[in-house]
Amino acid sequence: MTTFVDRVELHVAAGSGGHGCASVHREKFKPLGGPNGGNGGRGGDVVLVVDTDVTTLLEYHHGPHRKAANGRPGEGDNRSGKDGADLVLPVPDGTVVLDGRGEVLADMVGQGTTFVAGQGGRGGLGNAALASARRKAPGFALLGEPGESRDIVLELKTVADVALVGYPSAGKSSLISVLSAAKPKIADYPFTTLVPNLGVVTAGGTVYTVADVPGLIEGASEGRGLGLEFLRHVERCEVLVHVLDCATLESHRDPLSDLDAIERELTQYGGLENRPRLVALNKTDIPDGKDLADIIRPDLEARGYSVFDVSAVSRSGLKELSFALAGIVEQARAAKPQQEATRVVIRPKPVDDAGFTVSREADALYRVRGEKPERWVRQTDFNNDEAVGYLADRLNRLGVEDALVKAGAREGDGVAIGPEDDAVVFDFEPAMASGAEMLGRRGEDHRMDTPRPAAQRRRDRQAERDEAQSAYDEFDPFA
């Protein structure tokens, strides 16, 4: 049996970027041919795409955890890693994406509409990309960034022009089956309809969609029956049709009280006050139903409703109803503003924006927040002293060290970079070297800095060749 699911919680994780490669070109007689480590590949995104062939969120109900592919690490010989493939998740038309706090992230209407639910991480730079005039042979590479991971909620709100509302067994499913080619389940017991049914109706030159919303009862907006679960499926409709049962066998019910009860639930749900309403007095092919319709019609018209006598069995009154709905739908479509061209708003950063903030949280703890410092920390391999020195140089050039001094930080104070739940803590040591013996200024390689006379350079090159030849001559492949 097909299950209809219109609300799920989805856990998405984008792919992480691949690590950069630290490699040195080597060949015979060239033991140090220069850095040639490639960059890591970008992690794949998690992308939601509207697909009109998808009508339910059932797939994500059974599989709520989705992860995109990671980027591949870089390799030697300047070979970059392969980007991770994006994970494309098809969703029904009318899907609303919310975050964990209930705030709307995207309202996805229209075939092909996309939303990036998780951004893939950047790949790390290899040591070939990190080489410079001052740092000719970096012995480190940057790590790939982790992909974005978060929990989102998907809610389906049916995209239809007309919504049929009414008590269970009022005949909504029968009406939609004769107005359109839809074939909903029809039976003579309450709550036969457990899912919203959609049908396409053609009236003259107008084509519109009709949704049969599962039966509402009094207290539906508070969770009774199926109403609370499906009331959101009427939010996008342009017109509401009250389907009233004029041949009900329940002695405590009558069409007017049914209409009043449904209107109370729609009012309590909210947001539907300005939608046009029509009334379809159903089952008027039955003599008692016809008599009751004649009795209550004046009261309904006095309330301002347009009233139509219909019968799904004899199909009487359906043409008049369908053309009346077509007219309202056309008016609603004409009243909507024309879609304007997409505008790109550029908001340059203030000239005094340093790109980070420093705040004092405790007697000896300072927290640094900012996109660049946090990203640089994530890309750093803290097992490599040269990489740590490179990070310290970057932070110093950005002005983090000066900002900490101005904020009152002293040597030995704690400095946390990042949010509270995912921060890296350092001991503040102004103008601290990285600790690697080869380094003077942080992140710089002095092996290439000292000028040598031409004769000395020739002697050094000959010594390197002699050493390489000696190692080659002593090599025993059968050892």
C-alpha positions in Angstrom: 0.0 0.0 0.0 1.3 3.4 -0.9 2.1 5.7 2.1 1.8 9.4 1.9 4.4 11.4 3.8 4.3 15.2 3.7 6.7 16.1 6.5 10.1 14.7 7.3 13.3 15.7 9.2 16.3 15.3 7.0 19.9 15.1 8.1 22.2 16.3 5.3 26.0 16.4 5.2 27.9 17.8 2.3 31.2 16.3 1.2 34.5 17.3 2.7 37.2 18.8 0.6 40.2 16.7 -0.2 43.6 17.4 1.5 46.3 19.1 -0.4 49.5 17.1 -1.1 53.0 18.0 0.1 55.3 16.5 -2.5 58.8 17.3 -4.0 59.7 16.6 -7.6 62.5 13.9 -7.6 64.4 12.4 -10.5 67.9 11.2 -11.1 70.5 13.9 -10.3 67.7 16.2 -9.1 66.9 15.2 -5.6 65.1 18.5 -4.8 63.4 19.5 -8.0 60.9 21.8 -6.3 57.4 21.3 -4.8 54.8 19.6 -7.0 51.9 18.7 -4.6 48.5 19.1 -6.1 45.3 20.6 -4.6 42.5 18.6 -3.1 39.2 18.4 -4.8 36.0 20.2 -3.7 33.4 18.3 -1.6 30.0 17.6 -3.2 27.0 19.8 -2.4 23.6 18.5 -1.2 21.1 20.0 -3.6 17.2 19.8 -3.5 15.5 20.0 -6.9 11.8 20.2 -7.6 10.6 17.2 -9.7 6.9 17.2 -10.6 7.1 13.4 -10.9 7.6 13.1 -7.2 4.5 13.5 -5.1 5.5 12.5 -1.6 8.4 12.7 0.8 8.2 8.9 1.6 11.8 8.2 0.3 13.3 10.6 2.9 11.0 9.2 5.7 12.7 5.8 5.2 16.2 7.3 4.6 16.6 10.5 6.5 20.4 10.6 6.4 22.0 11.8 3.2 25.6 12.6 2.5 27.4 13.9 -0.6 30.7 12.5 -1.9 34.0 13.8 -0.5 36.7 15.4 -2.7 39.8 13.4 -3.5 43.2 14.4 -2.1 45.8 16.0 -4.3 48.7 14.0 -5.5 52.3 14.6 -6.6 53.3 15.7 -10.0 50.8 18.6 -9.7 47.8 16.3 -9.9 44.7 17.9 -8.3 42.2 15.6 -6.6 38.8 14.9 -8.2 35.8 17.0 -7.0 33.2 15.1 -5.1 29.9 14.5 -6.9 26.9 16.6 -5.9 24.0 14.7 -4.2 20.8 15.8 -6.0 17.6 15.0 -4.0 14.3 15.3 -5.9 11.4 16.8 -3.9 7.7 17.5 -4.8 6.5 20.8 -6.1 5.5 22.9 -3.2 8.1 21.7 -0.7 9.0 24.2 2.0 12.5 23.9 3.6 12.8 24.9 7.3 15.7 24.9 9.7 15.7 23.4 13.1 14.1 26.6 14.6 11.2 26.5 12.1 12.5 29.5 10.0 11.8 29.1 6.3 15.0 28.6 4.2 13.3 28.1 0.9 9.9 27.8 -0.7 10.3 25.5 -3.7 7.6 26.0 -6.3 8.1 25.2 -10.0 9.8 22.4 -11.9 13.6 22.6 -11.7 13.7 25.0 -8.7 16.9 24.2 -6.7 18.2 24.9 -3.2 21.6 24.0 -1.9 20.9 22.4 1.5 24.6 21.7 2.3 27.7 23.4 0.9 30.6 21.2 0.1 34.0 21.9 1.7 36.9 23.5 -0.2 39.8 21.4 -1.1 43.2 22.1 0.5 46.0 23.7 -1.4 49.0 21.6 -2.2 52.5 22.8 -1.4 53.0 23.8 -5.1 50.3 26.4 -4.7 51.8 27.6 -1.4 55.3 28.2 -2.9 56.4 31.8 -3.2 59.5 33.9 -3.6 60.1 33.7 0.2 58.8 30.2 0.7 60.3 28.2 -2.2 60.0 24.7 -0.8 57.0 24.4 1.6 57.1 21.2 3.5 53.3 21.2 4.2 49.9 21.5 2.5 46.5 22.7 3.6 43.8 20.3 4.8 40.4 20.2 3.1 37.5 21.8 4.8 34.7 19.7 6.2 31.4 19.9 4.4 28.4 21.7 5.8 26.2 19.4 8.0 22.8 20.3 9.4 19.3 19.2 10.1 16.4 20.5 8.0 12.7 19.9 7.9 10.8 19.4 4.6 7.1 20.2 4.5 4.9 19.6 1.5 2.2 22.1 0.7 0.1 21.0 -2.2 0.3 23.4 -5.2 -3.3 23.6 -6.4 -5.7 26.3 -7.6 -8.9 25.0 -5.9 -9.3 23.1 -2.6 -12.4 21.0 -1.8 -13.0 21.1 2.0 -15.7 19.6 4.0 -16.6 16.9 6.6 -15.7 13.2 6.0 -18.0 11.5 3.5 -19.3 14.8 2.1 -18.5 13.6 -1.4 -15.2 15.5 -2.1 -13.5 12.5 -3.6 -16.5 11.7 -5.8 -16.6 15.3 -7.1 -12.9 15.4 -8.0 -13.3 12.0 -9.8 -15.9 13.4 -12.1 -14.5 16.9 -12.5 -11.1 15.5 -13.5 -9.4 12.3 -14.4 -8.2 11.6 -10.8 -9.2 8.3 -9.4 -9.2 8.6 -5.6 -10.4 5.9 -3.2 -14.1 6.3 -2.6 -16.2 4.5 0.0 -19.2 5.1 2.3 -17.3 5.4 5.6 -15.5 8.4 7.2 -11.9 9.2 6.6 -11.7 7.1 3.3 -9.4 9.8 2.0 -6.1 9.6 3.8 -4.0 11.7 1.4 -4.6 14.8 -0.7 -5.7 14.0 -4.2 -4.9 16.2 -7.2 -6.9 16.5 -10.4 -6.6 18.7 -13.5 -9.8 20.3 -14.7 -10.3 22.0 -18.1 -13.1 24.6 -18.4 -13.2 26.4 -21.7 -9.7 27.8 -22.3 -8.7 27.6 -18.6 -6.8 24.6 -17.1 -6.5 24.5 -13.3 -5.9 21.9 -10.6 -8.2 20.8 -7.8 -7.1 19.3 -4.5 -9.3 17.0 -2.5 -8.2 17.6 1.1 -8.8 14.8 3.6 -11.9 15.3 5.8 -11.9 18.0 8.4 -13.9 17.8 11.6 -14.5 20.2 14.5 -11.2 20.6 16.4 -9.1 19.8 13.3 -6.8 22.8 13.9 -6.0 21.4 17.4 -5.1 18.0 16.0 -8.4 16.1 16.0 -9.0 13.8 13.1 -6.7 14.3 10.0 -7.2 18.1 9.8 -4.1 19.4 11.4 -1.9 17.1 9.3 -3.4 18.3 6.0 -4.7 21.8 6.6 -1.4 23.2 5.2 -2.4 21.7 1.8 -5.0 24.4 1.4 -2.6 27.3 2.0 -1.6 27.8 -1.7 -5.1 27.4 -3.1 -6.7 30.5 -4.8 -10.3 29.5 -3.9 -12.0 27.2 -1.4 -15.1 25.1 -2.2 -17.2 24.0 0.8 -18.7 20.6 -0.1 -21.8 20.2 2.0 -23.6 16.8 2.3 -27.3 17.4 1.8 -28.1 13.7 2.4 -26.2 12.9 5.6 -27.6 10.1 7.7 -26.2 11.6 11.0 -29.1 13.2 12.9 -26.8 15.7 14.8 -25.4 17.2 11.6 -26.8 19.6 9.0 -25.1 21.5 6.1 -25.1 24.9 7.8 -23.6 23.6 11.1 -21.0 21.7 9.0 -20.0 24.9 7.2 -19.8 26.9 10.4 -17.6 24.2 12.0 -15.2 24.1 9.0 -15.0 27.9 8.9 -14.0 28.0 12.6 -11.2 25.6 11.9 -10.0 27.5 8.9 -10.0 30.7 10.9 -8.1 29.2 13.8 -5.5 27.8 11.4 -5.1 31.3 10.0 -4.0 32.8 6.7 -7.1 31.9 4.7 -9.5 34.8 5.5 -9.2 36.5 2.1 -9.6 33.4 -0.1 -12.8 33.4 -2.2 -15.4 30.7 -1.2 -18.0 28.8 -3.1 -20.5 26.3 -1.7 -21.3 23.0 -3.5 -24.5 21.4 -2.2 -23.7 17.8 -2.9 -26.0 14.7 -3.4 -28.9 16.7 -4.6 -29.9 13.8 -6.9 -31.5 12.3 -3.8 -35.1 13.8 -3.2 -34.4 14.6 0.4 -31.1 16.1 -0.5 -32.8 18.4 -3.1 -35.4 19.5 -0.6 -32.8 20.3 2.0 -30.7 22.3 -0.6 -33.7 24.4 -1.5 -34.3 25.2 2.2 -30.7 26.3 3.1 -29.8 28.0 -0.2 -31.4 31.4 0.9 -29.4 31.4 4.1 -26.1 30.7 2.3 -26.8 33.3 -0.3 -27.6 35.8 2.4 -24.1 35.2 3.8 -22.6 36.1 0.4 -21.8 32.6 -0.9 -22.2 31.5 -4.5 -24.2 28.3 -4.2 -24.2 25.4 -6.7 -26.4 22.3 -6.6 -24.2 19.4 -7.7 -24.3 15.6 -7.9 -21.3 13.3 -8.6 -23.7 10.5 -9.5 -25.9 12.3 -12.1 -23.2 14.9 -12.8 -25.7 17.7 -12.7 -24.4 21.2 -11.9 -20.8 20.2 -12.5 -20.3 22.3 -15.6 -21.6 25.5 -13.9 -19.3 24.8 -10.9 -16.2 24.2 -13.0 -16.7 27.3 -15.1 -17.3 29.5 -12.0 -14.1 28.1 -10.5 -12.2 28.8 -13.8 -13.3 32.5 -13.7 -12.1 33.0 -10.1 -8.8 31.2 -10.9 -8.2 33.4 -14.0 -8.9 36.6 -11.9 -6.4 35.5 -9.3 -3.8 34.7 -11.9 -4.3 38.1 -13.6 -4.0 39.9 -10.2 -0.6 38.4 -9.5 2.3 40.7 -10.3 4.5 39.8 -13.2 7.7 38.2 -12.1 10.5 40.7 -12.3 14.0 40.0 -13.5 16.3 38.8 -10.8 18.2 41.6 -9.2 21.7 41.2 -7.8 22.2 43.3 -4.7 25.9 44.0 -4.0 26.7 45.0 -0.4 30.3 45.9 -0.1 31.9 45.5 3.2 32.7 48.7 5.2 36.3 49.9 4.7 36.9 49.5 8.4 35.7 45.9 8.5 38.7 43.8 9.7 36.9 40.5 8.8 37.0 39.2 12.4 36.1 40.1 15.9 37.9 39.7 19.3 35.9 39.4 22.5 37.0 38.8 26.1 35.0 36.0 27.7 37.0 35.2 30.8 39.9 36.6 32.8 42.4 34.9 30.6 40.4 33.8 27.5 39.9 35.7 24.3 37.7 34.5 21.4 38.4 35.3 17.8 35.4 34.9 15.4 35.5 35.5 11.6 35.2 33.6 8.4 38.9 33.7 7.4 40.5 32.9 10.8 38.1 30.0 11.4 38.6 28.6 7.9 42.4 28.9 8.2 42.4 27.0 11.4 40.3 24.2 9.8 42.9 23.9 7.0 45.9 23.7 9.3 47.7 20.4 10.1 48.8 21.0 13.7 51.2 18.1 13.6 53.4 20.1 11.2 55.4 22.9 12.8 55.8 24.7 9.4 52.1 24.6 8.8 51.5 26.1 12.3 54.0 28.8 11.5 52.2 29.5 8.2 48.9 29.9 10.1 50.5 32.3 12.6 51.9 34.4 9.7 48.4 34.6 8.1 46.7 35.6 11.3 49.4 38.2 12.0 49.0 39.7 8.5 45.2 39.8 9.0 45.8 41.8 12.2 44.6 39.3 14.8 47.7 39.6 16.9 47.5 43.4 17.1 43.7 43.2 17.9 44.4 40.8 20.7 47.1 43.2 22.2 44.6 46.1 22.0 41.9 43.9 23.7 44.3 43.4 26.6 45.7 40.0 25.9 49.0 39.1 27.5 51.5 36.4 26.9 50.2 33.1 28.2 46.5 34.0 27.9 44.2 31.6 26.1 43.0 32.5 22.6 40.1 30.5 21.1 39.4 30.7 17.4 36.0 29.5 16.4 32.6 28.9 18.1 32.3 27.5 21.6 31.5 24.0 20.5 34.2 23.7 17.9 37.1 26.0 18.8 40.9 25.6 18.8 42.6 27.1 21.8 46.2 28.6 21.7 48.4 30.2 24.3 49.0 33.7 23.2 52.7 34.4 22.5 53.2 37.6 20.5 55.7 37.4 17.6 56.2 33.7 18.4 58.3 31.6 15.9 56.8 28.3 14.8 59.4 26.2 16.6 60.9 24.6 13.4 64.7 25.1 13.4 64.7 25.9 9.7 62.3 28.9 10.2 63.1 32.4 11.1 60.0 34.4 10.4 56.9 32.3 10.8 56.2 30.2 7.7 59.3 31.2 5.8 62.0 28.9 4.5 65.6 30.2 4.9 67.2 27.3 3.1 66.7 29.4 -0.1 67.4 32.8 1.3 71.2 33.0 1.9 73.1 34.5 -1.1 76.1 32.4 -2.1 79.0 33.2 -4.4 79.0 31.5 -7.8 82.0 29.3 -7.0 80.3 28.1 -3.8 77.1 27.3 -5.7 79.0 25.2 -8.2 80.8 23.3 -5.4 77.4 22.7 -3.7 75.8 21.4 -6.9 78.8 19.1 -7.5 78.6 17.7 -4.0 74.9 17.0 -4.5 75.6 15.1 -7.7 78.5 13.2 -6.1 76.2 12.2 -3.2 73.4 11.1 -5.6 75.9 9.1 -7.8 77.4 7.4 -4.7 74.0 6.4 -3.5 73.1 5.0 -6.9 76.4 3.0 -7.2 75.8 1.5 -3.7 72.3 0.5 -4.4 71.8 -3.3 -4.5 68.5 -4.3 -6.0 68.8 -7.8 -4.4 69.6 -6.7 -0.9 
